[in-house]
Amino acid sequence: MGAIVRGFDTRPAALEQFKSFGAEPLEVEIKESGEGVGGYAKEMSKEFIEAEMALFAKQCKEVDILISTALIPAQTTKTEPHMIC
């Protein structure tokens, strides 16, 4: 039983890691680097986040499971979900 695996990250290096194990990398049309300090992602622009949410909404219609994680240094982790598929 195989799975179709897709991955999204704001950092190009993470997208390359997804590709290395056969996952389809997902990207938004807005070209904005997510590279932050120490290998972490940085907070993205409002326009990028809106495009990201549109991408996730589309993916939710096509997939059975969606796992979303994020950690931005020096910011409080949100406990409420942004989107439930």
mmCIF file of the C-alpha atoms, coordinates in Angstrom:
data_MODEL
# 
_entry.id   MODEL 
# 
loop_
_atom_site.group_PDB 
_atom_site.id 
_atom_site.type_symbol 
_atom_site.label_atom_id 
_atom_site.label_alt_id 
_atom_site.label_comp_id 
_atom_site.label_asym_id 
_atom_site.label_entity_id 
_atom_site.label_seq_id 
_atom_site.pdbx_PDB_ins_code 
_atom_site.Cartn_x 
_atom_site.Cartn_y 
_atom_site.Cartn_z 
_atom_site.occupancy 
_atom_site.B_iso_or_equiv 
_atom_site.pdbx_formal_charge 
_atom_site.auth_seq_id 
_atom_site.auth_comp_id 
_atom_site.auth_asym_id 
_atom_site.auth_atom_id 
_atom_site.pdbx_PDB_model_num 
ATOM 1  C CA . MET A 1 1  ? 0.000  0.000  0.000  1.00 0.00 ? 1  MET A CA 1 
ATOM 2  C CA . GLY A 1 2  ? 1.693  3.194  -1.168 1.00 0.00 ? 2  GLY A CA 1 
ATOM 3  C CA . ALA A 1 3  ? 1.024  6.749  -0.227 1.00 0.00 ? 3  ALA A CA 1 
ATOM 4  C CA . ILE A 1 4  ? 1.234  9.945  -2.190 1.00 0.00 ? 4  ILE A CA 1 
ATOM 5  C CA . VAL A 1 5  ? 3.329  12.293 -0.078 1.00 0.00 ? 5  VAL A CA 1 
ATOM 6  C CA . ARG A 1 6  ? 3.449  16.061 -0.508 1.00 0.00 ? 6  ARG A CA 1 
ATOM 7  C CA . GLY A 1 7  ? 5.411  18.521 1.562  1.00 0.00 ? 7  GLY A CA 1 
ATOM 8  C CA . PHE A 1 8  ? 5.440  22.260 2.062  1.00 0.00 ? 8  PHE A CA 1 
ATOM 9  C CA . ASP A 1 9  ? 7.975  24.497 3.736  1.00 0.00 ? 9  ASP A CA 1 
ATOM 10 C CA . THR A 1 10 ? 8.987  28.103 3.329  1.00 0.00 ? 10 THR A CA 1 
ATOM 11 C CA . ARG A 1 11 ? 12.668 27.101 3.260  1.00 0.00 ? 11 ARG A CA 1 
ATOM 12 C CA . PRO A 1 12 ? 14.162 25.824 -0.028 1.00 0.00 ? 12 PRO A CA 1 
ATOM 13 C CA . ALA A 1 13 ? 16.475 23.403 1.821  1.00 0.00 ? 13 ALA A CA 1 
ATOM 14 C CA . ALA A 1 14 ? 13.477 21.695 3.424  1.00 0.00 ? 14 ALA A CA 1 
ATOM 15 C CA . LEU A 1 15 ? 11.772 21.356 0.029  1.00 0.00 ? 15 LEU A CA 1 
ATOM 16 C CA . GLU A 1 16 ? 14.912 19.630 -1.251 1.00 0.00 ? 16 GLU A CA 1 
ATOM 17 C CA . GLN A 1 17 ? 14.722 17.223 1.690  1.00 0.00 ? 17 GLN A CA 1 
ATOM 18 C CA . PHE A 1 18 ? 11.117 16.382 0.765  1.00 0.00 ? 18 PHE A CA 1 
ATOM 19 C CA . LYS A 1 19 ? 12.215 15.658 -2.806 1.00 0.00 ? 19 LYS A CA 1 
ATOM 20 C CA . SER A 1 20 ? 15.044 13.413 -1.574 1.00 0.00 ? 20 SER A CA 1 
ATOM 21 C CA . PHE A 1 21 ? 12.586 10.882 -0.165 1.00 0.00 ? 21 PHE A CA 1 
ATOM 22 C CA . GLY A 1 22 ? 10.185 11.041 -3.088 1.00 0.00 ? 22 GLY A CA 1 
ATOM 23 C CA . ALA A 1 23 ? 7.676  13.599 -1.841 1.00 0.00 ? 23 ALA A CA 1 
ATOM 24 C CA . GLU A 1 24 ? 6.098  16.134 -4.160 1.00 0.00 ? 24 GLU A CA 1 
ATOM 25 C CA . PRO A 1 25 ? 7.136  19.604 -2.982 1.00 0.00 ? 25 PRO A CA 1 
ATOM 26 C CA . LEU A 1 26 ? 4.324  22.143 -2.796 1.00 0.00 ? 26 LEU A CA 1 
ATOM 27 C CA . GLU A 1 27 ? 5.056  25.807 -3.398 1.00 0.00 ? 27 GLU A CA 1 
ATOM 28 C CA . VAL A 1 28 ? 3.148  29.066 -3.615 1.00 0.00 ? 28 VAL A CA 1 
ATOM 29 C CA . GLU A 1 29 ? 3.535  31.527 -6.487 1.00 0.00 ? 29 GLU A CA 1 
ATOM 30 C CA . ILE A 1 30 ? 4.945  34.276 -4.253 1.00 0.00 ? 30 ILE A CA 1 
ATOM 31 C CA . LYS A 1 31 ? 8.732  34.164 -4.240 1.00 0.00 ? 31 LYS A CA 1 
ATOM 32 C CA . GLU A 1 32 ? 9.723  34.952 -0.673 1.00 0.00 ? 32 GLU A CA 1 
ATOM 33 C CA . SER A 1 33 ? 12.447 33.151 1.232  1.00 0.00 ? 33 SER A CA 1 
ATOM 34 C CA . GLY A 1 34 ? 11.483 31.627 4.541  1.00 0.00 ? 34 GLY A CA 1 
ATOM 35 C CA . GLU A 1 35 ? 15.060 31.215 5.736  1.00 0.00 ? 35 GLU A CA 1 
ATOM 36 C CA . GLY A 1 36 ? 15.419 32.509 9.274  1.00 0.00 ? 36 GLY A CA 1 
ATOM 37 C CA . VAL A 1 37 ? 18.142 32.415 11.887 1.00 0.00 ? 37 VAL A CA 1 
ATOM 38 C CA . GLY A 1 38 ? 19.684 29.116 12.954 1.00 0.00 ? 38 GLY A CA 1 
ATOM 39 C CA . GLY A 1 39 ? 17.861 26.990 10.402 1.00 0.00 ? 39 GLY A CA 1 
ATOM 40 C CA . TYR A 1 40 ? 14.404 28.004 11.594 1.00 0.00 ? 40 TYR A CA 1 
ATOM 41 C CA . ALA A 1 41 ? 11.783 29.544 9.348  1.00 0.00 ? 41 ALA A CA 1 
ATOM 42 C CA . LYS A 1 42 ? 11.026 33.244 9.606  1.00 0.00 ? 42 LYS A CA 1 
ATOM 43 C CA . GLU A 1 43 ? 7.593  34.817 9.800  1.00 0.00 ? 43 GLU A CA 1 
ATOM 44 C CA . MET A 1 44 ? 6.234  35.329 6.296  1.00 0.00 ? 44 MET A CA 1 
ATOM 45 C CA . SER A 1 45 ? 4.389  38.308 4.795  1.00 0.00 ? 45 SER A CA 1 
ATOM 46 C CA . LYS A 1 46 ? 0.601  38.602 4.908  1.00 0.00 ? 46 LYS A CA 1 
ATOM 47 C CA . GLU A 1 47 ? 0.445  37.986 1.136  1.00 0.00 ? 47 GLU A CA 1 
ATOM 48 C CA . PHE A 1 48 ? 2.528  34.824 1.442  1.00 0.00 ? 48 PHE A CA 1 
ATOM 49 C CA . ILE A 1 49 ? 0.392  33.474 4.307  1.00 0.00 ? 49 ILE A CA 1 
ATOM 50 C CA . GLU A 1 50 ? -2.794 34.130 2.319  1.00 0.00 ? 50 GLU A CA 1 
ATOM 51 C CA . ALA A 1 51 ? -1.357 32.201 -0.660 1.00 0.00 ? 51 ALA A CA 1 
ATOM 52 C CA . GLU A 1 52 ? -0.211 29.445 1.702  1.00 0.00 ? 52 GLU A CA 1 
ATOM 53 C CA . MET A 1 53 ? -3.708 29.098 3.222  1.00 0.00 ? 53 MET A CA 1 
ATOM 54 C CA . ALA A 1 54 ? -5.240 28.921 -0.271 1.00 0.00 ? 54 ALA A CA 1 
ATOM 55 C CA . LEU A 1 55 ? -2.772 26.150 -1.153 1.00 0.00 ? 55 LEU A CA 1 
ATOM 56 C CA . PHE A 1 56 ? -3.630 24.258 2.041  1.00 0.00 ? 56 PHE A CA 1 
ATOM 57 C CA . ALA A 1 57 ? -7.377 24.641 1.410  1.00 0.00 ? 57 ALA A CA 1 
ATOM 58 C CA . LYS A 1 58 ? -6.912 23.124 -2.053 1.00 0.00 ? 58 LYS A CA 1 
ATOM 59 C CA . GLN A 1 59 ? -4.786 20.300 -0.650 1.00 0.00 ? 59 GLN A CA 1 
ATOM 60 C CA . CYS A 1 60 ? -7.388 19.514 2.004  1.00 0.00 ? 60 CYS A CA 1 
ATOM 61 C CA . LYS A 1 61 ? -9.803 18.589 -0.780 1.00 0.00 ? 61 LYS A CA 1 
ATOM 62 C CA . GLU A 1 62 ? -7.272 16.148 -2.262 1.00 0.00 ? 62 GLU A CA 1 
ATOM 63 C CA . VAL A 1 63 ? -5.687 14.408 0.729  1.00 0.00 ? 63 VAL A CA 1 
ATOM 64 C CA . ASP A 1 64 ? -6.690 12.180 3.607  1.00 0.00 ? 64 ASP A CA 1 
ATOM 65 C CA . ILE A 1 65 ? -4.204 13.483 6.183  1.00 0.00 ? 65 ILE A CA 1 
ATOM 66 C CA . LEU A 1 66 ? -2.602 16.898 6.594  1.00 0.00 ? 66 LEU A CA 1 
ATOM 67 C CA . ILE A 1 67 ? 0.026  17.541 9.270  1.00 0.00 ? 67 ILE A CA 1 
ATOM 68 C CA . SER A 1 68 ? 1.026  21.130 9.930  1.00 0.00 ? 68 SER A CA 1 
ATOM 69 C CA . THR A 1 69 ? 3.795  22.282 12.250 1.00 0.00 ? 69 THR A CA 1 
ATOM 70 C CA . ALA A 1 70 ? 5.705  25.508 12.701 1.00 0.00 ? 70 ALA A CA 1 
ATOM 71 C CA . LEU A 1 71 ? 8.031  27.125 15.176 1.00 0.00 ? 71 LEU A CA 1 
ATOM 72 C CA . ILE A 1 72 ? 9.358  30.647 14.918 1.00 0.00 ? 72 ILE A CA 1 
ATOM 73 C CA . PRO A 1 73 ? 11.968 31.537 17.547 1.00 0.00 ? 73 PRO A CA 1 
ATOM 74 C CA . ALA A 1 74 ? 10.975 34.148 20.155 1.00 0.00 ? 74 ALA A CA 1 
ATOM 75 C CA . GLN A 1 75 ? 7.274  33.787 19.357 1.00 0.00 ? 75 GLN A CA 1 
ATOM 76 C CA . THR A 1 76 ? 4.562  32.058 21.328 1.00 0.00 ? 76 THR A CA 1 
ATOM 77 C CA . THR A 1 77 ? 3.236  28.863 19.777 1.00 0.00 ? 77 THR A CA 1 
ATOM 78 C CA . LYS A 1 78 ? -0.432 29.116 18.837 1.00 0.00 ? 78 LYS A CA 1 
ATOM 79 C CA . THR A 1 79 ? -2.564 26.371 20.318 1.00 0.00 ? 79 THR A CA 1 
ATOM 80 C CA . GLU A 1 80 ? -5.653 26.751 18.134 1.00 0.00 ? 80 GLU A CA 1 
ATOM 81 C CA . PRO A 1 81 ? -5.668 25.173 14.658 1.00 0.00 ? 81 PRO A CA 1 
ATOM 82 C CA . HIS A 1 82 ? -5.551 27.537 11.698 1.00 0.00 ? 82 HIS A CA 1 
ATOM 83 C CA . MET A 1 83 ? -7.368 25.157 9.409  1.00 0.00 ? 83 MET A CA 1 
ATOM 84 C CA . ILE A 1 84 ? -9.128 21.851 9.841  1.00 0.00 ? 84 ILE A CA 1 
ATOM 85 C CA . CYS A 1 85 ? -9.703 19.734 6.757  1.00 0.00 ? 85 CYS A CA 1 
# 
